[in-house]
Amino acid sequence: MIVNDRVQRCEEYIRRPRRPYAERKARYQAAADRLYLGGLSNLDILVDVGAGLTELDVCLRVEHGWRGRYVPVDGWLDGVDLNTWEPDRCFDWFAALEILEHLNEPGRLVEVLQKHATRGLVVTTPNPDVWDVLAMDSTHVTPISRAMLEEWGFQTTLHTFYGKYQDGITGLWLRDG
């Protein structure tokens, strides 16, 4: 019953109407910029946690010519529950774009990804100083502030993702040494 429930939720998710990629590209571009700022190379493996339609991969390859290894992890792709998921091994990079606000305990996932990232981690999230994050999407459960990300060790920048000035936050965390 749980598996059928998850499959049904995944089917509903993938069929939800979405704005065209060109309108959402700003968040992928901001993440790509942060990844390159942190030193992403063609030799790196990037795990995209909550990959959705794998549009970060599209952005990296089409816009930047990146040729590294891309590993998508997402509930509707592979049934993973990001509230409890942990990778089996370490990887160079992790990205979690528009994911943390969907989790009851986002700090748990951040800690897990930081533990398993050999190079770094990039996240994006709606800015709760601009949006009522919980009202944006019925699956949002935890607004993520810039201060929270900075407490978790991220360097943050503000961006316009959804049409309001500085309505999105991007965070870059780098492994020391």
Contact map, one row per residue, 1 for C-alpha under 8 A:
111110000000000000000000000000000000000000000000000000000000000000000000000000000000000000000000000000000000000000000000000000000000000000000000000000000000000000000000000000000
111111000000000000000000000000000000000000000000000000000000000000000000000000000000000000000000000000000000000000000000000000000000000000000000000000000000000000000000000000000
111111100000000000000000000000000000000000000000000000000000000000000000000000000000000000000000000000000000000000000000000000000000000000000000000000000000000000000000000000000
111111110000000000000000000000000000000000000000000000000000000000000000000000000000000000000000000000000000000000000000000000000000000000000000000000000000000000000000000000000
111111111000000000000000000000000000000000000000000000000000000000000000000000000000000000000000000000000000000000000000000000000000000000000000000000000000000000000000000000000
011111111100000000000000000000000000000000000000000000000000000000000000000000100000000000000000000000000000000000000000000000000000000000000000000000000000000000000000000000000
001111111110000000000000000000000000000000000000000000000000000000000000000100100000000000000000000000000000000000000000000000000000000000000000000000000000000000000000000000000
000111111111000000000000000000000000000000000000000000000000000000000000000000000000000000000000000000000000000000000000000000000000000000000000000000000000000000000000000000000
000011111111100000000000000000000000000000000000000000000000000000000000000100000000000000000000000000000000000000000000000000000000000000000000000000000000000000000000000000000
000001111111110000000000000000000000000000000000000000000000000000000000001100000000000000000000000000000000000000000000000000000000000000000000000000000000000000000000000000000
000000111111111000000000000000000000000000000000000000000000000000000000000100000000000000000000000000000000000000000000000000000000000000000000000000000000000000000000000000000
000000011111111100000000000000000000000000000000000000000000000000000000000000000000000000000000000000000000000000000000000000000000000000000000000000000000000000000000000000000
000000001111111100000000000000000000000000000000000000000000000000000000000100000000000000000000000000000000000000000000000000000000000000000000000000000000000000000000000000000
000000000111111100000000000000000000000000000000000000000000000000000000000100000000000000000000000000000000000000000000000000000000000000000000000000000000000000000000000000000
000000000011111110000000000000000000000000000000000000000000000000000000000000000000000000000000000000000000000000000000000000000000000000000000000000000000000000000000000000000
000000000001111111000000000000000000000000000000000000000000000000000000000000000000000000000000000000000000000000000000000000000000000000000000000000000000000000000000000000000
000000000000001111100000000000000000000000000000000000000000000000000000000000000000000000000000000000000000000000000000000000000000000000000000000000000000000000000000000000000
000000000000000111110000000000000000000000000000000000000000000000000000000000000000000000000000000000000000000000000000000000000000000000000000000000000000000000000000000000000
000000000000000011111011000000000000000000000000000000000000000000000000000000000000000000000000000000000000000000000000000000000000000000000000000000000000000000000000000000000
000000000000000001111111000000000000000000000000000000000000000000000000000000000000000000000000000000000000000000000000000000000000000000000000000000000000000000000000000000000
000000000000000000111111100000000000000000000000000000100000000000000000000000000000000000000000000000000000000000000000000000000000000000000000000000000000000000000000000000000
000000000000000000011111110000000000000000000000000000000000000000000000000000000000000000000000000000000000000000000000000000000000000000000000000000000000000000000000000000000
000000000000000000111111110000000000000000000000000000000000000000000000000000000000000000000000000000000000000000000000000000000000000000000000000000000000000000000000000000000
000000000000000000111111111100000000000000000000000000000000000000000000000000000000000000000000000000000000000000000000000000000000000000000000000000000000000011000000000000000
000000000000000000001111111110000000000000000000000000000010000000000000000000000000000000000000000000000000000000000000000000000000000000000000000000000000000000000000000000000
000000000000000000000111111111000000000000000000000000000000000000000000000000000000000000000000000000000000000000000000000000000000000000000000000000000000000110000000000000000
000000000000000000000001111111100000000000000000000000000000000000000000000000000000000000000000100000000000000000000000000100000000000000000000000000000000001010000001000000000
000000000000000000000001111111110000000000000000000000110010000000000000000000000000000000000000100000000000000000000000000000000000000000000000000000000000000000000000000000000
000000000000000000000000111111111000000000000000000000000010000000000000000000000000000000000000000000000000000000000000000000000000000000000000000000000000000000000000000000000
000000000000000000000000011111111100000000000000000000000000000000000000000000000000000000000000000000000000000000000000000000000000000000000000000000000000001000000000010000000
000000000000000000000000001111111110000000000000000000010000000000000000000000000000000000000010100000000000000000000000011100000000000000000000000000000000000000000000010000000
000000000000000000000000000111111111000000000000000000010011000000000000000000000000000000000000000000000000000000000000000000000000000000000000000000000000000000000000000000000
000000000000000000000000000011111111100000000000000000000000000000000000000000000000000000000000000000000000000000000000000000000000000000000000000000000000000000000000000000000
000000000000000000000000000001111111110000000000000000000000000000000000000000000000000000000000000000000000000000000000010000000000000000000000000000000000000000000000001100000
000000000000000000000000000000111111111100000000000000000000000000000000000000000000000000000000000000000000000000000000110000000000000000000000000000000000000000000000000100000
000000000000000000000000000000011111111110000000000000000000000000000000000000000000000000000000000000000000000000000000000000000000000000000000000000000000000000000000000000000
000000000000000000000000000000001111111100000000000000000000000000000000000000000000000000000000000000000000000000000000000000000000000000000000000000000000000000000000000000000
000000000000000000000000000000000111111100000000000000000000000000000000000000000000000000000000000000000000000000000011000000000000000000000000000000000000000000000000000101000
000000000000000000000000000000000011111110000000000000000000000000000000000000000000000000000000000000000000000000000000000000000000000000000000000000000000000000000000000000000
000000000000000000000000000000000011111111010000000000000000000000000000000000000000000000001000000000000000000000000000000000000000000000000000000000000000000000000000000000000
000000000000000000000000000000000001001111110000000000000000000001010000000000000000000000000000000000000000000000000000000000000000000000000000000000000000000000000000000000000
000000000000000000000000000000000000000111110000000000000000000001111000000000000000000000000000000000000000000000000000000000000000000000000000000000000000000000000000000000000
000000000000000000000000000000000000000011111000000000000000000000111000000000000000000000000000000000000000000000000000000000000000000000000000000000000000000000000000000000000
000000000000000000000000000000000000000111111100000000000000000000011000000000000000000000011000000000000000000000000000000000000000000000000000000000000000000000000000000000000
000000000000000000000000000000000000000000111110000000000000000000011110000000000000000000111000000000000000000000000000000000000000000000000000000000000000000000000000000000000
000000000000000000000000000000000000000000011111000000000000000000011110000000000000000000111110000000000000000000000000000000000000000000000000000000000000000000000000000000000
000000000000000000000000000000000000000000001111100000000000000000000111100000000000000000101110000000000000000000000000000000000000000000000000000000000000000000000000000000000
000000000000000000000000000000000000000000000111111001010000000000000111100000000000000000000111100000000000000000000000000000000000000000000000000000000000000000000000000000000
000000000000000000000000000000000000000000000011111000000000000000000001110000000000000000000111101000000000000000000000000000000000000000000000000000000000000000000000000000000
000000000000000000000000000000000000000000000001111100000000000000000001111000000100000000000001101000000000000000000000000000000000000000000000000000000000000000000000000000000
000000000000000000000000000000000000000000000001111111110000000000000001110000000000000000000001100000000000000000000000000000000000000000000000000000000000000000000000000000000
000000000000000000000000000000000000000000000000011111100000000000000000010110000000000000000000000000000000000000000000000000000000000000000000000000000000000000000000000000000
000000000000000000000000000000000000000000000000001111100000000000000000000000000000000000000000000000000000000000000000000000000000000000000000000000000000000000000000000000000
000000000000000000000000000000000000000000000001001111111100000000000001000000000000000000000000000000000000000000000000000000000000000000000000000000000000000000000000000000000
000000000000000000001000000100000000000000000000001111111110000000000000000000000000000000000000000000000000000000000000000000000000000000000000000000000000000000000000000000000
000000000000000000000000000100110000000000000001001001111111000000000000000000000000000000000000000000000000000000000000000000000000000000000000000000000000000000000000000000000
000000000000000000000000000000000000000000000000000001111111100000000100000000000000000000000000000000000000000000000000000000000000000000000000000000000000000000000000000000000
000000000000000000000000000000000000000000000000000001111111111000000000000000000000000000000000000000000000000000000000000000000000000000000000000000000000000000000000000000000
000000000000000000000000100110010000000000000000000000111111111100000000000000000000000000000000000000000000000000000000000000000000000000000000000000000000000000000000000000000
000000000000000000000000000000010000000000000000000000011111111111000000000000000000000000000000000000000000000000000000000000000000000000000000000000000000000000000000000000000
000000000000000000000000000000000000000000000000000000001111111111100000000000000000000000000000000000000000000000000000000000000000000000000000000000000000000000000000000000000
000000000000000000000000000000000000000000000000000000000111111111000000000000000000000000000000000000000000000000000000000000000000000000000000000000000000000000000000000000000
000000000000000000000000000000000000000000000000000000000111111110000000000000000000000000000000000000000000000000000000000000000000000000000000000000000000000000000000000000000
000000000000000000000000000000000000000000000000000000000011111111000000000000000000000000000000000000000000000000000000000000000000000000000000000000000000000000000000000000000
000000000000000000000000000000000000000000000000000000000001111111100000000000000000000000000000000000000000000000000000000000000000000000000000000000000000000000000000000000000
000000000000000000000000000000000000000011000000000000000001110111110000000000000000000000000000000000000000000000000000000000000000000000000000000000000000000000000000000000000
000000000000000000000000000000000000000001100000000000000000100011111000000000000000000000000000000000000000000000000000000000000000000000000000000000000000000000000000000000000
000000000000000000000000000000000000000011111100000000000000000001111100000000000000000000000000000000000000000000000000000000000000000000000000000000000000000000000000000000000
000000000000000000000000000000000000000001111100000000000000000000111110000000000000000000000000000000000000000000000000000000000000000000000000000000000000000000000000000000000
000000000000000000000000000000000000000000001111000000001000000000011111000000000000000000000000000000000000000000000000000000000000000000000000000000000000000000000000000000000
000000000000000000000000000000000000000000001111000000000000000000001111100000000000000000000000000000000000000000000000000000000000000000000000000000000000000000000000000000000
000000000000000000000000000000000000000000000011111001000000000000000111110000000000000000000000000000000000000000000000000000000000000000000000000000000000000000000000000000000
000000000000000000000000000000000000000000000011111000000000000000000011111011010000000000000000000000000000000000000000000000000000000000000000000000000000000000000000000000000
000000000000000000000000000000000000000000000000111100000000000000000001111111110100000000000000000000000000000000000000000000000000000000000000000000000000000000000000000000000
000000000100000000000000000000000000000000000000010000000000000000000000111111111100000000000000000000000000000000000000000000000000000000000000000000000000000000000000000000000
000000101110110000000000000000000000000000000000000100000000000000000000011111110000000000000000000000000000000000000000000000000000000000000000000000000000000000000000000000000
000000000000000000000000000000000000000000000000000100000000000000000000111111100000000000000000000000000000000000000000000000000000000000000000000000000000000000000000000000000
000000000000000000000000000000000000000000000000000000000000000000000000111111110000000000000000000000000000000000000000000000000000000000000000000000000000000000000000000000000
000001100000000000000000000000000000000000000000000000000000000000000000011111111000000000000000000000000000000000000000000000000000000000000000000000000000000000000000000000000
000000000000000000000000000000000000000000000000000000000000000000000000111101111100100000000000000000000000000000000000000000000000000000000000000000000000000000000000000000000
000000000000000000000000000000000000000000000000000000000000000000000000001000111111100000000000000000000000000000000000000000000000000000000000000000000000000000000000000000000
000000000000000000000000000000000000000000000000010000000000000000000000011000011111100000000000000000100000100000000000000000000000000000000000000000000000000000000000000000000
000000000000000000000000000000000000000000000000000000000000000000000000000000001111100000000000000000111100100000000000000000000000000000000000000000000000000000000000000000000
000000000000000000000000000000000000000000000000000000000000000000000000000000001111110000000000000000000000100000000000000000000000000000000000000000000000000000000000000000000
000000000000000000000000000000000000000000000000000000000000000000000000000000011111111000000000000000000000100000000000000000000000000000000000000000000000000000000000000000000
000000000000000000000000000000000000000000000000000000000000000000000000000000000001111100000000000000000000100110000000000000000000000000000000000000000000000000000000000000000
000000000000000000000000000000000000000000000000000000000000000000000000000000000000111111000000000000000000000000010000000000000000000000000000000000000000000000000000000000000
000000000000000000000000000000000000000000000000000000000000000000000000000000000000011111000000000000000000000000000000000000000000000000000000000000000000000000000000000000000
000000000000000000000000000000000000000000000000000000000000000000000000000000000000001111100000000000000000000000010000000000000000000000000000000000000000000000000000000000000
000000000000000000000000000000000000000000000000000000000000000000000000000000000000001111110000000000000000000000111100000000000000000000000000000000000000000000000000000000000
000000000000000000000000000000000000000000001110000000000000000000000000000000000000000011111100000000000000000000011110000000000000000000000000000000000000000000000000000000000
000000000000000000000000000000000000000000011100000000000000000000000000000000000000000001111100000000000000000000001111000000000000000000000000000000000000000000000000000000000
000000000000000000000000000000000000000100011110000000000000000000000000000000000000000000111110000000000000000000001111100000000000000000000000000000000000000000000000000000000
000000000000000000000000000000000000000000000111100000000000000000000000000000000000000000111111000000000000000010001001110000000000000000000000000000000000000000000000000000000
000000000000000000000000000000100000000000000111100000000000000000000000000000000000000000001111100000000000000000000000111000000000000000000000000000000000000000000000000000000
000000000000000000000000000000000000000000000001111000000000000000000000000000000000000000000111111100000000000000000000111100000000000000000000000000000000000000000000000000000
000000000000000000000000001100100000000000000001111000000000000000000000000000000000000000000011111100000000000000000000011110000000000000000000000000000000000000000000000000000
000000000000000000000000000000000000000000000000000000000000000000000000000000000000000000000001111111000000000000000000001111000000000000000000000000000000000000000000000000000
000000000000000000000000000000000000000000000000110000000000000000000000000000000000000000000001111111100000000000000000000110000000000000000000000000000000000000000000000000000
000000000000000000000000000000000000000000000000000000000000000000000000000000000000000000000001111111100100100000000000000010000000000000000101000000000000000000000000000000000
000000000000000000000000000000000000000000000000000000000000000000000000000000000000000000000000011111110100000000000000000010000000100000011111000000000000000000000000000000000
000000000000000000000000000000000000000000000000000000000000000000000000000000000000000000000000011111110100000000000000000000000000000000111100000000000000000000000000000000000
000000000000000000000000000000000000000000000000000000000000000000000000000000000110000000000000001111111100000000000000000000000000000000011100000000000000000000000000000000000
000000000000000000000000000000000000000000000000000000000000000000000000000000000010000000000000000011111100000000000000000000000000000000001100000000000000000000000000000000000
000000000000000000000000000000000000000000000000000000000000000000000000000000000010000000000000000000111111100000000000000000000000000000000100000000000000000000000000000000000
000000000000000000000000000000000000000000000000000000000000000000000000000000000010000000000000000111111111110000000000000000000000000000000100000000000000000000000000000000000
000000000000000000000000000000000000000000000000000000000000000000000000000000000000000000000000000000001111111000000000000000000000000000000000000000010000000000000000000000000
000000000000000000000000000000000000000000000000000000000000000000000000000000000000000000000000000000001111111100000000000000000000000000000000000000000000000000000000000000000
000000000000000000000000000000000000000000000000000000000000000000000000000000000111110000000000000100001111111110000000000000000000000000000000000000000000000000000000000000000
000000000000000000000000000000000000000000000000000000000000000000000000000000000000000000000000000000000111111111000000000000000000000000000000000000010000000000000000000000000
000000000000000000000000000000000000000000000000000000000000000000000000000000000000000000000000000000000011111111100000000000000000000000000000000000000000000000000000000000000
000000000000000000000000000000000000000000000000000000000000000000000000000000000000010000000000000000000001111111110000000000000000000000000000000000000000000000000000000000000
000000000000000000000000000000000000000000000000000000000000000000000000000000000000010000000100000000000000111111111000100000000000000000000000000000000000000000000000000000000
000000000000000000000000000000000000000000000000000000000000000000000000000000000000000000000000000000000000011111111001100000000000000000000000000000000000000000000000000010100
000000000000000000000000000000000000000000000000000000000000000000000000000000000000000001000000000000000000001111111000000000000000000000000000000000000000000000000000000000000
000000000000000000000000000000000000000000000000000000000000000000000000000000000000001011100000000000000000000111111100000000000000000000000000000000000000000000000000000000000
000000000000000000000000000000000000000000000000000000000000000000000000000000000000000001111100000000000000000011111111100000000000000000000000000000000000000000000000000000100
000000000000000000000000000000000000000000000000000000000000000000000000000000000000000001111000000000000000000000011111000000000000000000000000000000000000000000000000000000100
000000000000000000000000000000000000010000000000000000000000000000000000000000000000000000111000000000000000000000001111100000000000000000000000000000000000000000000000000001100
000000000000000000000000000000000000010000000000000000000000000000000000000000000000000000011100000000000000000001001111110000000000000000000000000000000000000000000000000111100
000000000000000000000000000000000010000000000000000000000000000000000000000000000000000000001111000000000000000011001011111000000000000000000000000000000000000000000000000111000
000000000000000000000000000000100110000000000000000000000000000000000000000000000000000000000111100000000000000000000001111100000000000000000000000000000000000000000000011110000
000000000000000000000000000000100000000000000000000000000000000000000000000000000000000000000011110000000000000000000000111110000000000000000000000000000000000000000000011100000
000000000000000000000000001000100000000000000000000000000000000000000000000000000000000000000001111000000000000000000000011111000000000000000000000000000000000000000001111000000
000000000000000000000000000000000000000000000000000000000000000000000000000000000000000000000000111110000000000000000000001111100000000000000001000000000000000000000001110000000
000000000000000000000000000000000000000000000000000000000000000000000000000000000000000000000000010000000000000000000000000111110010100000000011000000000000000010000011100000000
000000000000000000000000000000000000000000000000000000000000000000000000000000000000000000000000000000000000000000000000000011111110100000000011110000000000000000000111100000000
000000000000000000000000000000000000000000000000000000000000000000000000000000000000000000000000000000000000000000000000000001111111100000000011100000000000000000000010000000000
000000000000000000000000000000000000000000000000000000000000000000000000000000000000000000000000000000000000000000000000000000111111000000000000100000000000000000000010000000000
000000000000000000000000000000000000000000000000000000000000000000000000000000000000000000000000000000000000000000000000000000111111000000000000000000000000000000010110000000000
000000000000000000000000000000000000000000000000000000000000000000000000000000000000000000000000000000000000000000000000000001111111100100000000000000000000000000000010000000000
000000000000000000000000000000000000000000000000000000000000000000000000000000000000000000000000000000000000000000000000000000011111111100000000000000000000000000000000000000000
000000000000000000000000000000000000000000000000000000000000000000000000000000000000000000000000000010000000000000000000000001110011111110010110000000000000000000000000000000000
000000000000000000000000000000000000000000000000000000000000000000000000000000000000000000000000000000000000000000000000000000000001111111111110000000000000000000000000000000000
000000000000000000000000000000000000000000000000000000000000000000000000000000000000000000000000000000000000000000000000000000000001111111010000000000000000000000000000000000000
000000000000000000000000000000000000000000000000000000000000000000000000000000000000000000000000000000000000000000000000000000000011111111010000000000000000000000000000000000000
000000000000000000000000000000000000000000000000000000000000000000000000000000000000000000000000000000000000000000000000000000000000111111110000000000000000000000000000000000000
000000000000000000000000000000000000000000000000000000000000000000000000000000000000000000000000000000000000000000000000000000000000011111111000000000000000000000000000000000000
000000000000000000000000000000000000000000000000000000000000000000000000000000000000000000000000000001000000000000000000000000000000010011111000000000000000000000000000000000000
000000000000000000000000000000000000000000000000000000000000000000000000000000000000000000000000000011100000000000000000000000000000111111111110000000000000000000000000000000000
000000000000000000000000000000000000000000000000000000000000000000000000000000000000000000000000000011110000000000000000000000000000010001111110000000000000000000000000000000000
000000000000000000000000000000000000000000000000000000000000000000000000000000000000000000000000000111111100000000000000000000000000110000011111000000000000000000000000000000000
000000000000000000000000000000000000000000000000000000000000000000000000000000000000000000000000000010000000000000000000000001110000110000011111100000000000000000000000000000000
000000000000000000000000000000000000000000000000000000000000000000000000000000000000000000000000000110000000000000000000000011110000000000000111110110000000000000000000000000000
000000000000000000000000000000000000000000000000000000000000000000000000000000000000000000000000000000000000000000000000000000111000000000000011111110000000000000000000000000000
000000000000000000000000000000000000000000000000000000000000000000000000000000000000000000000000000000000000000000000000000000100000000000000001111111000001000000000000100000000
000000000000000000000000000000000000000000000000000000000000000000000000000000000000000000000000000000000000000000000000000000000000000000000000111111100000000000000000000000000
000000000000000000000000000000000000000000000000000000000000000000000000000000000000000000000000000000000000000000000000000000000000000000000001111111110000000000000000000000000
000000000000000000000000000000000000000000000000000000000000000000000000000000000000000000000000000000000000000000000000000000000000000000000001111111111111000000000000001000000
000000000000000000000000000000000000000000000000000000000000000000000000000000000000000000000000000000000000000000000000000000000000000000000000011111111111000000000000000000000
000000000000000000000000000000000000000000000000000000000000000000000000000000000000000000000000000000000000000000000000000000000000000000000000001111111100000000000000000000000
000000000000000000000000000000000000000000000000000000000000000000000000000000000000000000000000000000000010010000000000000000000000000000000000000111111100000000000000000000000
000000000000000000000000000000000000000000000000000000000000000000000000000000000000000000000000000000000000000000000000000000000000000000000000000011111110000000000000000010000
000000000000000000000000000000000000000000000000000000000000000000000000000000000000000000000000000000000000000000000000000000000000000000000000000011111111000000000000001111000
000000000000000000000000000000000000000000000000000000000000000000000000000000000000000000000000000000000000000000000000000000000000000000000000000011001111100000000000001110000
000000000000000000000000000000000000000000000000000000000000000000000000000000000000000000000000000000000000000000000000000000000000000000000000010011000111110000000000111100000
000000000000000000000000000000000000000000000000000000000000000000000000000000000000000000000000000000000000000000000000000000000000000000000000000000000011111000000000111000000
000000000000000000000000000000000000000000000000000000000000000000000000000000000000000000000000000000000000000000000000000000000000000000000000000000000001111100000111110000000
000000000000000000000000001001000000000000000000000000000000000000000000000000000000000000000000000000000000000000000000000000000000000000000000000000000000111110001111110000000
000000000000000000000000010000000000000000000000000000000000000000000000000000000000000000000000000000000000000000000000000000000000000000000000000000000000011111111111000000000
000000000000000000000001011000000000000000000000000000000000000000000000000000000000000000000000000000000000000000000000000001000000000000000000000000000000001111110111000000000
000000000000000000000001000000000000000000000000000000000000000000000000000000000000000000000000000000000000000000000000000000000000000000000000000000000000000111110011000000000
000000000000000000000000000000000000000000000000000000000000000000000000000000000000000000000000000000000000000000000000000000000000000000000000000000000000000111111010000000000
000000000000000000000000000000000000000000000000000000000000000000000000000000000000000000000000000000000000000000000000000000000100000000000000000000000000000111111110000000000
000000000000000000000000000000000000000000000000000000000000000000000000000000000000000000000000000000000000000000000000000000000000000000000000000000000000001100111110000000000
000000000000000000000000000000000000000000000000000000000000000000000000000000000000000000000000000000000000000000000000000000100100000000000000000000000000011110011111100000000
000000000000000000000000000000000000000000000000000000000000000000000000000000000000000000000000000000000000000000000000000001111110000000000000000000000000011111111111100000000
000000000000000000000000001000000000000000000000000000000000000000000000000000000000000000000000000000000000000000000000000111100000000000000000000000000000011111000111110000000
000000000000000000000000000000000000000000000000000000000000000000000000000000000000000000000000000000000000000000000000000111100000000000000000010000000001111000000111111000000
000000000000000000000000000001100000000000000000000000000000000000000000000000000000000000000000000000000000000000000000011110000000000000000000000000000001111000000001111100000
000000000000000000000000000000000100000000000000000000000000000000000000000000000000000000000000000000000000000000000000011100000000000000000000000010000111100000000000111110000
000000000000000000000000000000000110010000000000000000000000000000000000000000000000000000000000000000000000000000000001111000000000000000000000000000000111000000000000011111000
000000000000000000000000000000000000000000000000000000000000000000000000000000000000000000000000000000000000000001000001110000000000000000000000000000001110000000000000001111100
000000000000000000000000000000000000010000000000000000000000000000000000000000000000000000000000000000000000000000000011100000000000000000000000000000000100000000000000000111110
000000000000000000000000000000000000000000000000000000000000000000000000000000000000000000000000000000000000000001001111000000000000000000000000000000000000000000000000000011111
000000000000000000000000000000000000000000000000000000000000000000000000000000000000000000000000000000000000000000000000000000000000000000000000000000000000000000000000000001111
000000000000000000000000000000000000000000000000000000000000000000000000000000000000000000000000000000000000000000000000000000000000000000000000000000000000000000000000000000111
